Each structure stands twice: as C-alpha cells, then as structure tokens.
Amino acid sequence: MGNVKCRTIYIYIYIYIYIYIWGYLKVQIFTHTLPDINSLKNAIRQEIANVTQQDTLRRVMASVPGRWQQCLGCHGGHLQDVLKT
C-alpha cells in the first residue's frame, strides 16, 4: 500500500511541475503575437532554455513538499487554491 501512495505522490509532483512550467511558458511566450508556427516553436525553445537558467525550477521544487502535505491532508482530493468551488 505504501508503494501505491509513493507512486501517487510522484504522479502529483509530475503533474504539478508540468502545469506550472507550461503556465509559466504560456505567459512568457504569448506576451506578443507570433506570426507563424516556426516563430512559436523558436519562442518555446528559447523560453525553455531560459527556465533552466533561472531560479524558476528551484522555486517549483521548493514548493513541492508543501503541495504533498496539502494533497495528503485532502486525502488525494482537490487542492483549494487549484480548484475553486
């Protein structure tokens, strides 16, 4: 049973990082109009390169343990700041 909980936590971590990074990238990329798909691809690549050079990944990873605790406190349910009811 503990192994299942551990896998579940890793899935939540992955999803949280994925959603955070794509949300961050969308804000950075779509601040201006891109004329074509190649410009979009280049903008995505450039911003991904910038993320690894910034403190962004460190901040995301630092927030993960707190998210674990929130998730466990909700028994795997929705986090209040993510899902507004």
PDB file of N, CA, C and O in Angstrom, chain B, residues numbered from 101:
ATOM      1  N   MET B 101       0.819  -1.196   0.000  1.00  0.00           N
ATOM      2  CA  MET B 101       0.000   0.000   0.000  1.00  0.00           C
ATOM      3  C   MET B 101       0.860   1.256   0.000  1.00  0.00           C
ATOM      4  O   MET B 101       0.515   2.228  -0.672  1.00  0.00           O
ATOM      5  N   GLY B 102       1.972   1.265   0.735  1.00  0.00           N
ATOM      6  CA  GLY B 102       2.847   2.420   0.786  1.00  0.00           C
ATOM      7  C   GLY B 102       3.451   2.736  -0.571  1.00  0.00           C
ATOM      8  O   GLY B 102       3.670   3.901  -0.904  1.00  0.00           O
ATOM      9  N   ASN B 103       3.722   1.693  -1.356  1.00  0.00           N
ATOM     10  CA  ASN B 103       4.287   1.875  -2.690  1.00  0.00           C
ATOM     11  C   ASN B 103       3.298   2.596  -3.606  1.00  0.00           C
ATOM     12  O   ASN B 103       3.699   3.415  -4.433  1.00  0.00           O
ATOM     13  N   VAL B 104       2.019   2.296  -3.461  1.00  0.00           N
ATOM     14  CA  VAL B 104       0.986   2.953  -4.266  1.00  0.00           C
ATOM     15  C   VAL B 104       0.914   4.437  -3.911  1.00  0.00           C
ATOM     16  O   VAL B 104       0.811   5.283  -4.799  1.00  0.00           O
ATOM     17  N   LYS B 105       0.968   4.757  -2.606  1.00  0.00           N
ATOM     18  CA  LYS B 105       0.959   6.148  -2.175  1.00  0.00           C
ATOM     19  C   LYS B 105       2.166   6.891  -2.735  1.00  0.00           C
ATOM     20  O   LYS B 105       2.052   8.030  -3.186  1.00  0.00           O
ATOM     21  N   CYS B 106       3.303   6.243  -2.703  1.00  0.00           N
ATOM     22  CA  CYS B 106       4.533   6.857  -3.199  1.00  0.00           C
ATOM     23  C   CYS B 106       4.400   7.161  -4.691  1.00  0.00           C
ATOM     24  O   CYS B 106       4.752   8.254  -5.135  1.00  0.00           O
ATOM     25  N   ARG B 107       3.896   6.206  -5.461  1.00  0.00           N
ATOM     26  CA  ARG B 107       3.692   6.425  -6.894  1.00  0.00           C
ATOM     27  C   ARG B 107       2.694   7.547  -7.138  1.00  0.00           C
ATOM     28  O   ARG B 107       2.877   8.362  -8.042  1.00  0.00           O
ATOM     29  N   THR B 108       1.648   7.587  -6.337  1.00  0.00           N
ATOM     30  CA  THR B 108       0.643   8.634  -6.476  1.00  0.00           C
ATOM     31  C   THR B 108       1.258  10.005  -6.221  1.00  0.00           C
ATOM     32  O   THR B 108       0.967  10.956  -6.945  1.00  0.00           O
ATOM     33  N   ILE B 109       2.091  10.114  -5.214  1.00  0.00           N
ATOM     34  CA  ILE B 109       2.747  11.383  -4.916  1.00  0.00           C
ATOM     35  C   ILE B 109       3.642  11.797  -6.071  1.00  0.00           C
ATOM     36  O   ILE B 109       3.657  12.969  -6.447  1.00  0.00           O
ATOM     37  N   TYR B 110       4.391  10.858  -6.642  1.00  0.00           N
ATOM     38  CA  TYR B 110       5.251  11.197  -7.775  1.00  0.00           C
ATOM     39  C   TYR B 110       4.433  11.654  -8.978  1.00  0.00           C
ATOM     40  O   TYR B 110       4.856  12.546  -9.713  1.00  0.00           O
ATOM     41  N   ILE B 111       3.284  11.059  -9.180  1.00  0.00           N
ATOM     42  CA  ILE B 111       2.413  11.486 -10.281  1.00  0.00           C
ATOM     43  C   ILE B 111       1.949  12.922 -10.040  1.00  0.00           C
ATOM     44  O   ILE B 111       1.952  13.740 -10.960  1.00  0.00           O
ATOM     45  N   TYR B 112       1.550  13.227  -8.805  1.00  0.00           N
ATOM     46  CA  TYR B 112       1.124  14.590  -8.485  1.00  0.00           C
ATOM     47  C   TYR B 112       2.270  15.581  -8.673  1.00  0.00           C
ATOM     48  O   TYR B 112       2.056  16.685  -9.175  1.00  0.00           O
ATOM     49  N   ILE B 113       3.474  15.201  -8.278  1.00  0.00           N
ATOM     50  CA  ILE B 113       4.630  16.084  -8.462  1.00  0.00           C
ATOM     51  C   ILE B 113       4.829  16.368  -9.950  1.00  0.00           C
ATOM     52  O   ILE B 113       5.000  17.518 -10.354  1.00  0.00           O
ATOM     53  N   TYR B 114       4.804  15.321 -10.751  1.00  0.00           N
ATOM     54  CA  TYR B 114       4.998  15.484 -12.193  1.00  0.00           C
ATOM     55  C   TYR B 114       3.923  16.391 -12.780  1.00  0.00           C
ATOM     56  O   TYR B 114       4.229  17.300 -13.551  1.00  0.00           O
ATOM     57  N   ILE B 115       2.681  16.150 -12.424  1.00  0.00           N
ATOM     58  CA  ILE B 115       1.580  16.957 -12.955  1.00  0.00           C
ATOM     59  C   ILE B 115       1.721  18.407 -12.514  1.00  0.00           C
ATOM     60  O   ILE B 115       1.527  19.321 -13.316  1.00  0.00           O
ATOM     61  N   TYR B 116       2.055  18.623 -11.260  1.00  0.00           N
ATOM     62  CA  TYR B 116       2.212  19.979 -10.744  1.00  0.00           C
ATOM     63  C   TYR B 116       3.319  20.726 -11.489  1.00  0.00           C
ATOM     64  O   TYR B 116       3.132  21.869 -11.907  1.00  0.00           O
ATOM     65  N   ILE B 117       4.460  20.079 -11.652  1.00  0.00           N
ATOM     66  CA  ILE B 117       5.568  20.720 -12.366  1.00  0.00           C
ATOM     67  C   ILE B 117       5.188  20.974 -13.814  1.00  0.00           C
ATOM     68  O   ILE B 117       5.469  22.046 -14.349  1.00  0.00           O
ATOM     69  N   TYR B 118       4.554  20.004 -14.452  1.00  0.00           N
ATOM     70  CA  TYR B 118       4.137  20.138 -15.849  1.00  0.00           C
ATOM     71  C   TYR B 118       3.191  21.327 -16.020  1.00  0.00           C
ATOM     72  O   TYR B 118       3.390  22.152 -16.911  1.00  0.00           O
ATOM     73  N   ILE B 119       2.173  21.417 -15.180  1.00  0.00           N
ATOM     74  CA  ILE B 119       1.191  22.500 -15.274  1.00  0.00           C
ATOM     75  C   ILE B 119       1.858  23.841 -14.983  1.00  0.00           C
ATOM     76  O   ILE B 119       1.604  24.828 -15.674  1.00  0.00           O
ATOM     77  N   TYR B 120       2.708  23.875 -13.963  1.00  0.00           N
ATOM     78  CA  TYR B 120       3.372  25.128 -13.618  1.00  0.00           C
ATOM     79  C   TYR B 120       4.264  25.609 -14.760  1.00  0.00           C
ATOM     80  O   TYR B 120       4.203  26.773 -15.155  1.00  0.00           O
ATOM     81  N   ILE B 121       5.081  24.720 -15.278  1.00  0.00           N
ATOM     82  CA  ILE B 121       6.025  25.115 -16.334  1.00  0.00           C
ATOM     83  C   ILE B 121       5.277  25.562 -17.580  1.00  0.00           C
ATOM     84  O   ILE B 121       5.628  26.587 -18.164  1.00  0.00           O
ATOM     85  N   TRP B 122       4.252  24.818 -18.007  1.00  0.00           N
ATOM     86  CA  TRP B 122       3.517  25.231 -19.208  1.00  0.00           C
ATOM     87  C   TRP B 122       2.761  26.523 -18.982  1.00  0.00           C
ATOM     88  O   TRP B 122       2.663  27.341 -19.897  1.00  0.00           O
ATOM     89  N   GLY B 123       2.227  26.732 -17.799  1.00  0.00           N
ATOM     90  CA  GLY B 123       1.583  28.004 -17.494  1.00  0.00           C
ATOM     91  C   GLY B 123       2.578  29.153 -17.544  1.00  0.00           C
ATOM     92  O   GLY B 123       2.291  30.219 -18.088  1.00  0.00           O
ATOM     93  N   TYR B 124       3.739  28.922 -16.976  1.00  0.00           N
ATOM     94  CA  TYR B 124       4.804  29.930 -16.998  1.00  0.00           C
ATOM     95  C   TYR B 124       5.225  30.224 -18.437  1.00  0.00           C
ATOM     96  O   TYR B 124       5.376  31.383 -18.822  1.00  0.00           O
ATOM     97  N   LEU B 125       5.413  29.169 -19.224  1.00  0.00           N
ATOM     98  CA  LEU B 125       5.830  29.356 -20.619  1.00  0.00           C
ATOM     99  C   LEU B 125       4.779  30.116 -21.417  1.00  0.00           C
ATOM    100  O   LEU B 125       5.122  30.987 -22.216  1.00  0.00           O
ATOM    101  N   LYS B 126       3.512  29.800 -21.211  1.00  0.00           N
ATOM    102  CA  LYS B 126       2.452  30.492 -21.942  1.00  0.00           C
ATOM    103  C   LYS B 126       2.472  31.988 -21.654  1.00  0.00           C
ATOM    104  O   LYS B 126       2.313  32.805 -22.561  1.00  0.00           O
ATOM    105  N   VAL B 127       2.666  32.335 -20.406  1.00  0.00           N
ATOM    106  CA  VAL B 127       2.725  33.754 -20.049  1.00  0.00           C
ATOM    107  C   VAL B 127       3.904  34.424 -20.745  1.00  0.00           C
ATOM    108  O   VAL B 127       3.772  35.529 -21.272  1.00  0.00           O
ATOM    109  N   GLN B 128       5.050  33.762 -20.747  1.00  0.00           N
ATOM    110  CA  GLN B 128       6.247  34.339 -21.353  1.00  0.00           C
ATOM    111  C   GLN B 128       6.152  34.417 -22.874  1.00  0.00           C
ATOM    112  O   GLN B 128       6.571  35.408 -23.471  1.00  0.00           O
ATOM    113  N   ILE B 129       5.610  33.391 -23.495  1.00  0.00           N
ATOM    114  CA  ILE B 129       5.611  33.285 -24.960  1.00  0.00           C
ATOM    115  C   ILE B 129       4.543  34.168 -25.597  1.00  0.00           C
ATOM    116  O   ILE B 129       4.805  34.819 -26.609  1.00  0.00           O
ATOM    117  N   PHE B 130       3.370  34.197 -25.030  1.00  0.00           N
ATOM    118  CA  PHE B 130       2.260  34.893 -25.677  1.00  0.00           C
ATOM    119  C   PHE B 130       2.103  36.343 -25.235  1.00  0.00           C
ATOM    120  O   PHE B 130       1.007  36.900 -25.293  1.00  0.00           O
ATOM    121  N   THR B 131       3.206  36.954 -24.791  1.00  0.00           N
ATOM    122  CA  THR B 131       3.164  38.384 -24.483  1.00  0.00           C
ATOM    123  C   THR B 131       3.141  39.213 -25.762  1.00  0.00           C
ATOM    124  O   THR B 131       2.804  40.397 -25.743  1.00  0.00           O
ATOM    125  N   HIS B 132       3.501  38.582 -26.862  1.00  0.00           N
ATOM    126  CA  HIS B 132       3.456  39.257 -28.160  1.00  0.00           C
ATOM    127  C   HIS B 132       2.918  38.282 -29.210  1.00  0.00           C
ATOM    128  O   HIS B 132       2.932  37.068 -29.005  1.00  0.00           O
ATOM    129  N   THR B 133       2.452  38.819 -30.319  1.00  0.00           N
ATOM    130  CA  THR B 133       1.875  37.998 -31.384  1.00  0.00           C
ATOM    131  C   THR B 133       2.983  37.329 -32.175  1.00  0.00           C
ATOM    132  O   THR B 133       3.965  37.965 -32.556  1.00  0.00           O
ATOM    133  N   LEU B 134       2.814  36.044 -32.416  1.00  0.00           N
ATOM    134  CA  LEU B 134       3.792  35.285 -33.203  1.00  0.00           C
ATOM    135  C   LEU B 134       3.220  35.064 -34.598  1.00  0.00           C
ATOM    136  O   LEU B 134       2.084  34.609 -34.736  1.00  0.00           O
ATOM    137  N   PRO B 135       3.997  35.384 -35.636  1.00  0.00           N
ATOM    138  CA  PRO B 135       3.459  35.360 -36.998  1.00  0.00           C
ATOM    139  C   PRO B 135       3.222  33.970 -37.591  1.00  0.00           C
ATOM    140  O   PRO B 135       2.355  33.804 -38.449  1.00  0.00           O
ATOM    141  N   ASP B 136       3.992  32.962 -37.136  1.00  0.00           N
ATOM    142  CA  ASP B 136       3.837  31.641 -37.740  1.00  0.00           C
ATOM    143  C   ASP B 136       4.278  30.552 -36.757  1.00  0.00           C
ATOM    144  O   ASP B 136       4.771  30.837 -35.666  1.00  0.00           O
ATOM    145  N   ILE B 137       4.087  29.314 -37.170  1.00  0.00           N
ATOM    146  CA  ILE B 137       4.380  28.167 -36.300  1.00  0.00           C
ATOM    147  C   ILE B 137       5.871  28.064 -35.976  1.00  0.00           C
ATOM    148  O   ILE B 137       6.240  27.659 -34.874  1.00  0.00           O
ATOM    149  N   ASN B 138       6.718  28.424 -36.921  1.00  0.00           N
ATOM    150  CA  ASN B 138       8.164  28.363 -36.655  1.00  0.00           C
ATOM    151  C   ASN B 138       8.571  29.376 -35.598  1.00  0.00           C
ATOM    152  O   ASN B 138       9.434  29.095 -34.766  1.00  0.00           O
ATOM    153  N   SER B 139       7.960  30.544 -35.624  1.00  0.00           N
ATOM    154  CA  SER B 139       8.230  31.543 -34.589  1.00  0.00           C
ATOM    155  C   SER B 139       7.780  31.028 -33.227  1.00  0.00           C
ATOM    156  O   SER B 139       8.462  31.233 -32.222  1.00  0.00           O
ATOM    157  N   LEU B 140       6.626  30.358 -33.198  1.00  0.00           N
ATOM    158  CA  LEU B 140       6.132  29.779 -31.954  1.00  0.00           C
ATOM    159  C   LEU B 140       7.095  28.717 -31.430  1.00  0.00           C
ATOM    160  O   LEU B 140       7.435  28.710 -30.247  1.00  0.00           O
ATOM    161  N   LYS B 141       7.530  27.828 -32.308  1.00  0.00           N
ATOM    162  CA  LYS B 141       8.476  26.778 -31.903  1.00  0.00           C
ATOM    163  C   LYS B 141       9.761  27.381 -31.359  1.00  0.00           C
ATOM    164  O   LYS B 141      10.278  26.934 -30.335  1.00  0.00           O
ATOM    165  N   ASN B 142      10.273  28.387 -32.038  1.00  0.00           N
ATOM    166  CA  ASN B 142      11.511  29.034 -31.581  1.00  0.00           C
ATOM    167  C   ASN B 142      11.317  29.733 -30.246  1.00  0.00           C
ATOM    168  O   ASN B 142      12.194  29.681 -29.382  1.00  0.00           O
ATOM    169  N   ALA B 143      10.170  30.388 -30.071  1.00  0.00           N
ATOM    170  CA  ALA B 143       9.885  31.064 -28.807  1.00  0.00           C
ATOM    171  C   ALA B 143       9.795  30.056 -27.670  1.00  0.00           C
ATOM    172  O   ALA B 143      10.301  30.316 -26.578  1.00  0.00           O
ATOM    173  N   ILE B 144       9.163  28.912 -27.905  1.00  0.00           N
ATOM    174  CA  ILE B 144       9.062  27.859 -26.883  1.00  0.00           C
ATOM    175  C   ILE B 144      10.450  27.351 -26.518  1.00  0.00           C
ATOM    176  O   ILE B 144      10.775  27.220 -25.338  1.00  0.00           O
ATOM    177  N   ARG B 145      11.260  27.069 -27.516  1.00  0.00           N
ATOM    178  CA  ARG B 145      12.627  26.576 -27.249  1.00  0.00           C
ATOM    179  C   ARG B 145      13.434  27.593 -26.447  1.00  0.00           C
ATOM    180  O   ARG B 145      14.133  27.235 -25.499  1.00  0.00           O
ATOM    181  N   GLN B 146      13.332  28.860 -26.833  1.00  0.00           N
ATOM    182  CA  GLN B 146      14.078  29.915 -26.144  1.00  0.00           C
ATOM    183  C   GLN B 146      13.633  30.042 -24.692  1.00  0.00           C
ATOM    184  O   GLN B 146      14.471  30.153 -23.797  1.00  0.00           O
ATOM    185  N   GLU B 147      12.340  30.026 -24.451  1.00  0.00           N
ATOM    186  CA  GLU B 147      11.849  30.158 -23.081  1.00  0.00           C
ATOM    187  C   GLU B 147      12.190  28.940 -22.232  1.00  0.00           C
ATOM    188  O   GLU B 147      12.470  29.077 -21.041  1.00  0.00           O
ATOM    189  N   ILE B 148      12.170  27.751 -22.828  1.00  0.00           N
ATOM    190  CA  ILE B 148      12.582  26.550 -22.083  1.00  0.00           C
ATOM    191  C   ILE B 148      14.042  26.673 -21.680  1.00  0.00           C
ATOM    192  O   ILE B 148      14.412  26.320 -20.561  1.00  0.00           O
ATOM    193  N   ALA B 149      14.874  27.174 -22.591  1.00  0.00           N
ATOM    194  CA  ALA B 149      16.295  27.385 -22.271  1.00  0.00           C
ATOM    195  C   ALA B 149      16.435  28.411 -21.148  1.00  0.00           C
ATOM    196  O   ALA B 149      17.303  28.265 -20.288  1.00  0.00           O
ATOM    197  N   ASN B 150      15.601  29.438 -21.143  1.00  0.00           N
ATOM    198  CA  ASN B 150      15.658  30.455 -20.097  1.00  0.00           C
ATOM    199  C   ASN B 150      15.219  29.917 -18.745  1.00  0.00           C
ATOM    200  O   ASN B 150      15.748  30.326 -17.711  1.00  0.00           O
ATOM    201  N   VAL B 151      14.254  29.002 -18.745  1.00  0.00           N
ATOM    202  CA  VAL B 151      13.775  28.441 -17.479  1.00  0.00           C
ATOM    203  C   VAL B 151      14.901  27.722 -16.758  1.00  0.00           C
ATOM    204  O   VAL B 151      15.027  27.849 -15.540  1.00  0.00           O
ATOM    205  N   THR B 152      15.714  26.977 -17.474  1.00  0.00           N
ATOM    206  CA  THR B 152      16.797  26.240 -16.825  1.00  0.00           C
ATOM    207  C   THR B 152      17.878  27.180 -16.309  1.00  0.00           C
ATOM    208  O   THR B 152      18.654  26.809 -15.427  1.00  0.00           O
ATOM    209  N   GLN B 153      17.935  28.389 -16.850  1.00  0.00           N
ATOM    210  CA  GLN B 153      18.944  29.345 -16.406  1.00  0.00           C
ATOM    211  C   GLN B 153      18.442  30.206 -15.257  1.00  0.00           C
ATOM    212  O   GLN B 153      19.220  30.939 -14.647  1.00  0.00           O
ATOM    213  N   GLN B 154      17.180  30.130 -14.962  1.00  0.00           N
ATOM    214  CA  GLN B 154      16.587  30.959 -13.915  1.00  0.00           C
ATOM    215  C   GLN B 154      16.416  30.162 -12.643  1.00  0.00           C
ATOM    216  O   GLN B 154      16.731  28.974 -12.580  1.00  0.00           O
ATOM    217  N   ASP B 155      15.922  30.824 -11.656  1.00  0.00           N
ATOM    218  CA  ASP B 155      15.654  30.191 -10.371  1.00  0.00           C
ATOM    219  C   ASP B 155      14.283  29.530 -10.353  1.00  0.00           C
ATOM    220  O   ASP B 155      13.854  29.026  -9.315  1.00  0.00           O
ATOM    221  N   THR B 156      13.584  29.525 -11.499  1.00  0.00           N
ATOM    222  CA  THR B 156      12.214  29.021 -11.570  1.00  0.00           C
ATOM    223  C   THR B 156      12.119  27.566 -11.143  1.00  0.00           C
ATOM    224  O   THR B 156      11.273  27.221 -10.317  1.00  0.00           O
ATOM    225  N   LEU B 157      12.962  26.715 -11.685  1.00  0.00           N
ATOM    226  CA  LEU B 157      12.889  25.293 -11.333  1.00  0.00           C
ATOM    227  C   LEU B 157      13.151  25.077  -9.854  1.00  0.00           C
ATOM    228  O   LEU B 157      12.518  24.226  -9.229  1.00  0.00           O
ATOM    229  N   ARG B 158      14.060  25.826  -9.300  1.00  0.00           N
ATOM    230  CA  ARG B 158      14.361  25.696  -7.872  1.00  0.00           C
ATOM    231  C   ARG B 158      13.136  26.086  -7.034  1.00  0.00           C
ATOM    232  O   ARG B 158      12.836  25.431  -6.036  1.00  0.00           O
ATOM    233  N   ARG B 159      12.433  27.145  -7.433  1.00  0.00           N
ATOM    234  CA  ARG B 159      11.236  27.567  -6.706  1.00  0.00           C
ATOM    235  C   ARG B 159      10.125  26.530  -6.810  1.00  0.00           C
ATOM    236  O   ARG B 159       9.432  26.253  -5.831  1.00  0.00           O
ATOM    237  N   VAL B 160       9.958  25.958  -7.998  1.00  0.00           N
ATOM    238  CA  VAL B 160       8.925  24.927  -8.170  1.00  0.00           C
ATOM    239  C   VAL B 160       9.221  23.742  -7.271  1.00  0.00           C
ATOM    240  O   VAL B 160       8.342  23.260  -6.556  1.00  0.00           O
ATOM    241  N   MET B 161      10.462  23.273  -7.307  1.00  0.00           N
ATOM    242  CA  MET B 161      10.819  22.107  -6.497  1.00  0.00           C
ATOM    243  C   MET B 161      10.721  22.415  -5.005  1.00  0.00           C
ATOM    244  O   MET B 161      10.385  21.531  -4.218  1.00  0.00           O
ATOM    245  N   ALA B 162      11.003  23.640  -4.608  1.00  0.00           N
ATOM    246  CA  ALA B 162      10.893  24.001  -3.195  1.00  0.00           C
ATOM    247  C   ALA B 162       9.445  23.986  -2.729  1.00  0.00           C
ATOM    248  O   ALA B 162       9.178  23.756  -1.549  1.00  0.00           O
ATOM    249  N   SER B 163       8.508  24.227  -3.638  1.00  0.00           N
ATOM    250  CA  SER B 163       7.097  24.252  -3.247  1.00  0.00           C
ATOM    251  C   SER B 163       6.456  22.864  -3.235  1.00  0.00           C
ATOM    252  O   SER B 163       5.359  22.697  -2.703  1.00  0.00           O
ATOM    253  N   VAL B 164       7.125  21.871  -3.812  1.00  0.00           N
ATOM    254  CA  VAL B 164       6.543  20.533  -3.923  1.00  0.00           C
ATOM    255  C   VAL B 164       6.258  19.888  -2.560  1.00  0.00           C
ATOM    256  O   VAL B 164       5.167  19.343  -2.387  1.00  0.00           O
ATOM    257  N   PRO B 165       7.173  19.918  -1.586  1.00  0.00           N
ATOM    258  CA  PRO B 165       6.841  19.276  -0.299  1.00  0.00           C
ATOM    259  C   PRO B 165       5.580  19.847   0.357  1.00  0.00           C
ATOM    260  O   PRO B 165       4.799  19.101   0.947  1.00  0.00           O
ATOM    261  N   GLY B 166       5.382  21.148   0.259  1.00  0.00           N
ATOM    262  CA  GLY B 166       4.161  21.743   0.798  1.00  0.00           C
ATOM    263  C   GLY B 166       2.928  21.240   0.069  1.00  0.00           C
ATOM    264  O   GLY B 166       1.883  21.019   0.681  1.00  0.00           O
ATOM    265  N   ARG B 167       3.053  21.061  -1.247  1.00  0.00           N
ATOM    266  CA  ARG B 167       1.938  20.515  -2.035  1.00  0.00           C
ATOM    267  C   ARG B 167       1.653  19.080  -1.635  1.00  0.00           C
ATOM    268  O   ARG B 167       0.494  18.667  -1.579  1.00  0.00           O
ATOM    269  N   TRP B 168       2.701  18.315  -1.358  1.00  0.00           N
ATOM    270  CA  TRP B 168       2.497  16.931  -0.888  1.00  0.00           C
ATOM    271  C   TRP B 168       1.638  16.945   0.357  1.00  0.00           C
ATOM    272  O   TRP B 168       0.659  16.206   0.467  1.00  0.00           O
ATOM    273  N   GLN B 169       2.022  17.805   1.301  1.00  0.00           N
ATOM    274  CA  GLN B 169       1.286  17.865   2.562  1.00  0.00           C
ATOM    275  C   GLN B 169      -0.166  18.271   2.345  1.00  0.00           C
ATOM    276  O   GLN B 169      -1.070  17.728   2.981  1.00  0.00           O
ATOM    277  N   GLN B 170      -0.391  19.234   1.438  1.00  0.00           N
ATOM    278  CA  GLN B 170      -1.765  19.638   1.137  1.00  0.00           C
ATOM    279  C   GLN B 170      -2.533  18.485   0.517  1.00  0.00           C
ATOM    280  O   GLN B 170      -3.690  18.246   0.862  1.00  0.00           O
ATOM    281  N   CYS B 171      -1.898  17.777  -0.387  1.00  0.00           N
ATOM    282  CA  CYS B 171      -2.539  16.644  -1.067  1.00  0.00           C
ATOM    283  C   CYS B 171      -2.880  15.545  -0.063  1.00  0.00           C
ATOM    284  O   CYS B 171      -3.981  14.995  -0.083  1.00  0.00           O
ATOM    285  N   LEU B 172      -1.936  15.234   0.806  1.00  0.00           N
ATOM    286  CA  LEU B 172      -2.186  14.205   1.811  1.00  0.00           C
ATOM    287  C   LEU B 172      -3.273  14.656   2.781  1.00  0.00           C
ATOM    288  O   LEU B 172      -4.090  13.846   3.220  1.00  0.00           O
ATOM    289  N   GLY B 173      -3.286  15.953   3.119  1.00  0.00           N
ATOM    290  CA  GLY B 173      -4.315  16.485   4.012  1.00  0.00           C
ATOM    291  C   GLY B 173      -5.709  16.414   3.400  1.00  0.00           C
ATOM    292  O   GLY B 173      -6.708  16.323   4.114  1.00  0.00           O
ATOM    293  N   CYS B 174      -5.765  16.458   2.074  1.00  0.00           N
ATOM    294  CA  CYS B 174      -7.058  16.360   1.363  1.00  0.00           C
ATOM    295  C   CYS B 174      -7.367  14.914   0.979  1.00  0.00           C
ATOM    296  O   CYS B 174      -8.345  14.647   0.281  1.00  0.00           O
ATOM    297  N   HIS B 175      -6.529  13.983   1.439  1.00  0.00           N
ATOM    298  CA  HIS B 175      -6.681  12.570   1.111  1.00  0.00           C
ATOM    299  C   HIS B 175      -6.696  12.343  -0.403  1.00  0.00           C
ATOM    300  O   HIS B 175      -7.470  11.537  -0.920  1.00  0.00           O
ATOM    301  N   GLY B 176      -5.821  13.076  -1.096  1.00  0.00           N
ATOM    302  CA  GLY B 176      -5.726  12.925  -2.547  1.00  0.00           C
ATOM    303  C   GLY B 176      -6.765  13.713  -3.316  1.00  0.00           C
ATOM    304  O   GLY B 176      -6.861  13.593  -4.537  1.00  0.00           O
ATOM    305  N   GLY B 177      -7.542  14.516  -2.614  1.00  0.00           N
ATOM    306  CA  GLY B 177      -8.592  15.311  -3.270  1.00  0.00           C
ATOM    307  C   GLY B 177      -8.029  16.570  -3.905  1.00  0.00           C
ATOM    308  O   GLY B 177      -6.819  16.703  -4.091  1.00  0.00           O
ATOM    309  N   HIS B 178      -8.918  17.486  -4.232  1.00  0.00           N
ATOM    310  CA  HIS B 178      -8.525  18.728  -4.896  1.00  0.00           C
ATOM    311  C   HIS B 178      -7.902  19.708  -3.912  1.00  0.00           C
ATOM    312  O   HIS B 178      -8.357  19.840  -2.776  1.00  0.00           O
ATOM    313  N   LEU B 179      -6.865  20.386  -4.358  1.00  0.00           N
ATOM    314  CA  LEU B 179      -6.254  21.434  -3.550  1.00  0.00           C
ATOM    315  C   LEU B 179      -7.105  22.695  -3.702  1.00  0.00           C
ATOM    316  O   LEU B 179      -7.539  23.028  -4.805  1.00  0.00           O
ATOM    317  N   GLN B 180      -7.338  23.384  -2.605  1.00  0.00           N
ATOM    318  CA  GLN B 180      -8.255  24.520  -2.609  1.00  0.00           C
ATOM    319  C   GLN B 180      -7.807  25.660  -3.516  1.00  0.00           C
ATOM    320  O   GLN B 180      -8.647  26.310  -4.138  1.00  0.00           O
ATOM    321  N   ASP B 181      -6.492  25.919  -3.607  1.00  0.00           N
ATOM    322  CA  ASP B 181      -6.043  27.026  -4.444  1.00  0.00           C
ATOM    323  C   ASP B 181      -5.970  26.657  -5.917  1.00  0.00           C
ATOM    324  O   ASP B 181      -5.774  27.528  -6.765  1.00  0.00           O
ATOM    325  N   VAL B 182      -6.125  25.381  -6.231  1.00  0.00           N
ATOM    326  CA  VAL B 182      -6.110  24.937  -7.626  1.00  0.00           C
ATOM    327  C   VAL B 182      -7.526  24.846  -8.169  1.00  0.00           C
ATOM    328  O   VAL B 182      -7.795  25.274  -9.291  1.00  0.00           O
ATOM    329  N   LEU B 183      -8.426  24.291  -7.377  1.00  0.00           N
ATOM    330  CA  LEU B 183      -9.814  24.123  -7.789  1.00  0.00           C
ATOM    331  C   LEU B 183     -10.699  25.018  -6.948  1.00  0.00           C
ATOM    332  O   LEU B 183     -10.909  24.767  -5.761  1.00  0.00           O
ATOM    333  N   LYS B 184     -11.207  26.049  -7.561  1.00  0.00           N
ATOM    334  CA  LYS B 184     -12.092  26.975  -6.839  1.00  0.00           C
ATOM    335  C   LYS B 184     -13.519  26.452  -6.957  1.00  0.00           C
ATOM    336  O   LYS B 184     -14.025  26.264  -8.063  1.00  0.00           O
ATOM    337  N   THR B 185     -14.165  26.217  -5.822  1.00  0.00           N
ATOM    338  CA  THR B 185     -15.532  25.714  -5.839  1.00  0.00           C
ATOM    339  C   THR B 185     -16.525  26.799  -5.519  1.00  0.00           C
ATOM    340  O   THR B 185     -17.730  26.545  -5.491  1.00  0.00           O
TER     341      THR B 185
END
